[in-house]
Amino acid sequence: MPAIVERASAVLTVTIEGRNAVNPVDHQTYVGVARALQEIDDRPDIRCGILRGAGDLNFCAGGDMREIREAGEAAMADPRAEISAMFEAYWFPHLGPHDDTSSRTFYFREHAMNYRRRTLSPVIAAVNGWCLGAGLILMLLHSSQRIAGRSARFGMAEIKLGMSGGLALSDLQHQVSGRGVALLLSGEPIDAETALDIGLINEVVDDDAVFERARVVAESIAARPRLSALAEKQAMIHAADSPSRRAAWGALARAMRVAAESSGVGEAR
Amino acid sequence: MIDDWRDDGPCATLVLHLGRGDAAHGLAQLHRRLDAWSTDVTSHALLIRGGWAGGGIGDLIRCEAGALARLPRPTKPIIALVEADCLDLGLVLLGLLSHIRIASSAARFGFPEVATGVAGAAALSGLARQMAYLPLRQWALTGRLADAGAALRAGLVTETGSPDRASALAEEWLQRMASLAPLAIQSEIAAIRHTQGQAHESARAFRFGHTNISMFDADAVEGPLAFEQKRAPRYRGARHLLDGGA
C-alpha cells in the first residue's frame, strides 16, 4: 500500500507509506502518492489536503537507492531509448502511461510524467524527521503550506550520491532564498529552524504537535470558499510560470474569473 | 590581484588582493588563473579568501569595462570567505564568482563608491537575482555598509561566524564541496546560474534536459551503489560541463 487516503469532513489526508520507518519511496509508492493527491483536486467534496509520512516519525527519506541505481544502469546501456522516453513523457504527457510497464524505460518515463503533475488545491505538508530527495520533491511540488517538527531535517541527498537534484532544485530555486539554494547545494541536510529562515517551511512546532497543527490549518482553509482558495493557489502557480508581469496579471484575472463565474462572488463555495 | 595560490589535491585556495588603480591588470591575472583552474580535472573546489576591499569600479571603467564581462565563471564550486570589508569591485566579484559565501562577524558589505559618483556596480554584480531586492537597492543607492548579520538576512551570504569560526566553516565547505561527484555539482551550478530569473516553467524545462546529462553518467550509478554497499563513493567525474556553456 504506497499511500493511505483518509477523509475527515472536507480534508483528505494522504499518507506516504514506505517499506520501513523512514518511508523511502520506490517508484510504485511515488506514483501511488501522486495519484492519491490527484484525488484532492478531483473530488468536489474535498477542500484541502494534508500530506504526511506514515508512522509520524519521518516524512520521507527519499527514493529507493537500488531502484535508482538499476534505472541508471539501464539508462547507460541504452541512453538513446531512455532519453527519448523521458522527453516524450515530459513534453507529451497527454499520451499517457506507456502500456509496457515492464519496459526498462518505465522508471524515467513515469518519473518525468509525475514531475509535471502538481496538486492545484491547497495542501498542508506535515513534516516530521527526514524529508529528503523524493520526499522533498513531493513537498515542493504539491504542498502550499508546510508545518515541521523541531527535529525535522530537509535536504537534497541526491547530490551526495553522484546525481543531480535538478528537477526538484528548479522548484526549490523559485521557493527559497539564494542562501537556501546554496545551503542545500552540498547535499547536507538542514534543520527545521534553518528551513524556516530560508523560507522553505511556514512554521515549526513540537514534534508531537505537527499533525494536529496541520489539521487545524487545513480545517480553517476548508471552511473558506473552495473556489477562491483554488483560484488563489492556481494564480500563484501561474504567476511563477509566467514569463512577464503582464502575463502574470492575465493568469490572475483568469483565475478570479473562473472563481467568480463558477459560483458567484461572495458565495464561491 | 592574486597574492597566493595553493593546490591541494581536489581543493585549491586563492588569496585575493584588490588594489586601487590596477583593476584591469588584476582582472586579467584573475582571468588567466580561473581559466587554468576550470580546466584542471583534478581540482574540484576553490576557496577564495583575502581582501575583498580596495578595488574600485571607477578604476575598472576608466581602464577597460569589458574585462568583467569576459571573466570566466567556472561551474566548479567556489567558496568565498569574507573576513573584513567586501566593497565595490570586491562585492561585484563576490556576486559573479562565488556560490557559497562565509562571512566573519567583522565583515561589512556595500558600494561606498556610489558616493563619489560611480554607479552601476550593483547591476554588474548579478546580485539582484541572488539576494533580497530592498537591501541591495539600499546599498546601491546610499553607499551605506551592511554588517554580516544583515548580509545573512538578505540572503547574500550562506553562513556567518566569529573570525576563527568563519575560517573553519569555509574550510569545511571547501572539503565538503570537493568531495561531491564533480559532474553532478557542476551540472547543478550551471543550471542554477542559467535559470536565475527565468519563469518557472522555462526553468523546469531547461533543468529537465540538463538533469539528463548527469543522470546518464557513471557517477550516478556509483553513488547509489556505494550507498547500498555502505562504503565511500569513488567518483570519476570524467566529463565536465563547459564553463560558461550554460
Interface residues (C-beta under 8 A of the other chain):
Chain A: M65 R66 I68 R69 G72 E73 A75 M76 P79 E82 I83 M86 F87 Y90 F108 A112 Y115 E158 I159 K160 L161 G162 M163 S164 G165 G166 L167 L169 S170 D171 Q173 H174 S177 G178 R179 G180 V181 A182 L183 L185 S186 G187 E188 I198 I237 A240 D241 S242 P243
Chain B: P77 H99 I100 R101 R129 Q130 M131 A132 L152 G155 L156 V157 T158 E159 W173 R176 M177 L180 A181 L183 A184 I185 S187 E188 I189 A191 I192 T195 Q196 A199 H200 E201 S202 A203 R204 A205 F206 R207 F208 G209 H210 T211 N212 I213 S214 M215 F216 D217 A218 D219 A220 V221 E222 G223 P224 L225 A226 F227 E228 P233 Y235
